[in-house]
Amino acid sequence: MALTVEAALTKKQFGSPDEVRPFANGMGQATMLEIGGRMVGRSRCEPGWRWSQHVKPIAGTDSCETLHLGMIVSGSMRITMDDGRTLEVTEGDVFEIPPGHDAEVLGDEPCELIDFGDITEYAKPGEILR
């Protein structure tokens, strides 16, 4: 006899998050939802935001050690890998960013993105990301 497992049918909205993780100096936040056993984040990074200034103090690492997989909802961002490679992403771009990078908002408007990567510990206060 085959055993069947029914998958959950679930929905959530970022307007009612499971957790909000503010970035340093009020430069934005990551709004987190736990769904399907994973974390999904929506980040808003203000103009002038830079990972090395506004998340590094929370992460405690020299560069971002999180794998990001997502889409830019609005605004633009430049990613700089530890080896010097760069990538600019803007509204509508779908991206994969491996660990070992810095990032900064480009221009005068906030950058908003949805992230389905390995973000369980991303910008989590009191945690050291490794």
Buried (B, 14 or more C-beta within 10 A) or exposed (E): EEEEEEEEEEEEEBEEBEEEBBBBEEBBBBBBBEEEEEBBBBBBBBBBBBBBBBBBEBBEBEBBBBBBBBBBBEBBBBBBBEEEEEBEBBBEBEBEBBBBBBBBBBEEEBBBBBBEBBBBBBBBEEBEBE
